Amino acid sequence: MPSVVIDFITIALALYALVLSVRAFVKPPIEYYFLVPVVICIIYLVAQSGWTAAFLTGNLWGAKYNNYIWFLFNSLVFIHLIKGARE
């Protein structure tokens, strides 16, 4: 049960970050810098929900497939951090 609560906390944070990022992205003038956080949040939500669903249903192939989505998420986060540190 505690892991479910932790998952919901991070999902809530991702949804909040997504809303903030979308607001910043669509605010004139449109700055494409904010598109990366939007994509990162969406990929996180897909990875987290997909992996959890696969785990709870016992679908090992689904969990393995979602590990690739997690890899994409992790890579984008670090690319975004590196890009921010270089500017």
SULWOVEN-V793386 format. One record per residue. N is the residue number from 1. RES is the residue in one small letter. NEAR is the number of other ideal C-beta (glycine too) atoms within 8 Angstrom. D_CENTER is the distance of its C-alpha to the mean C-alpha in Angstrom with 1 decimal. Layout:
n=N res=RES near=NEAR d_center=D_CENTER
n=N res=RES near=NEAR d_center=D_CENTER
This chain:
n=1 res=m near=4 d_center=22.0
n=2 res=p near=5 d_center=20.7
n=3 res=s near=6 d_center=17.6
n=4 res=v near=7 d_center=16.9
n=5 res=v near=8 d_center=17.3
n=6 res=i near=8 d_center=14.9
n=7 res=d near=10 d_center=12.2
n=8 res=f near=8 d_center=13.1
n=9 res=i near=8 d_center=13.0
n=10 res=t near=10 d_center=9.4
n=11 res=i near=11 d_center=8.6
n=12 res=a near=8 d_center=11.1
n=13 res=l near=8 d_center=9.9
n=14 res=a near=12 d_center=6.5
n=15 res=l near=10 d_center=9.0
n=16 res=y near=8 d_center=11.3
n=17 res=a near=10 d_center=9.4
n=18 res=l near=12 d_center=8.8
n=19 res=v near=8 d_center=12.5
n=20 res=l near=8 d_center=13.6
n=21 res=s near=12 d_center=12.1
n=22 res=v near=9 d_center=13.6
n=23 res=r near=8 d_center=16.8
n=24 res=a near=9 d_center=17.0
n=25 res=f near=12 d_center=16.5
n=26 res=v near=6 d_center=19.2
n=27 res=k near=6 d_center=21.6
n=28 res=p near=3 d_center=24.6
n=29 res=p near=3 d_center=24.9
n=30 res=i near=7 d_center=21.7
n=31 res=e near=7 d_center=20.0
n=32 res=y near=6 d_center=17.7
n=33 res=y near=5 d_center=16.3
n=34 res=f near=10 d_center=14.0
n=35 res=l near=8 d_center=12.7
n=36 res=v near=10 d_center=10.6
n=37 res=p near=10 d_center=8.4
n=38 res=v near=12 d_center=8.4
n=39 res=v near=9 d_center=7.3
n=40 res=i near=12 d_center=4.5
n=41 res=c near=13 d_center=3.4
n=42 res=i near=9 d_center=5.0
n=43 res=i near=12 d_center=4.3
n=44 res=y near=11 d_center=2.0
n=45 res=l near=12 d_center=5.0
n=46 res=v near=9 d_center=7.1
n=47 res=a near=13 d_center=7.1
n=48 res=q near=12 d_center=7.8
n=49 res=s near=9 d_center=10.2
n=50 res=g near=12 d_center=11.7
n=51 res=w near=14 d_center=12.4
n=52 res=t near=9 d_center=13.8
n=53 res=a near=10 d_center=15.8
n=54 res=a near=14 d_center=17.1
n=55 res=f near=9 d_center=18.1
n=56 res=l near=6 d_center=19.8
n=57 res=t near=7 d_center=21.7
n=58 res=g near=5 d_center=22.7
n=59 res=n near=9 d_center=21.4
n=60 res=l near=7 d_center=21.3
n=61 res=w near=7 d_center=20.8
n=62 res=g near=12 d_center=17.7
n=63 res=a near=11 d_center=16.3
n=64 res=k near=7 d_center=17.4
n=65 res=y near=10 d_center=15.8
n=66 res=n near=12 d_center=12.4
n=67 res=n near=9 d_center=12.9
n=68 res=y near=7 d_center=12.9
n=69 res=i near=13 d_center=9.5
n=70 res=w near=10 d_center=8.5
n=71 res=f near=8 d_center=10.9
n=72 res=l near=10 d_center=9.5
n=73 res=f near=12 d_center=6.1
n=74 res=n near=8 d_center=8.7
n=75 res=s near=8 d_center=11.0
n=76 res=l near=12 d_center=9.2
n=77 res=v near=9 d_center=8.6
n=78 res=f near=8 d_center=12.3
n=79 res=i near=8 d_center=13.5
n=80 res=h near=11 d_center=12.4
n=81 res=l near=8 d_center=14.1
n=82 res=i near=8 d_center=17.1
n=83 res=k near=9 d_center=17.5
n=84 res=g near=7 d_center=17.5
n=85 res=a near=6 d_center=20.0
n=86 res=r near=5 d_center=22.2
n=87 res=e near=4 d_center=22.7
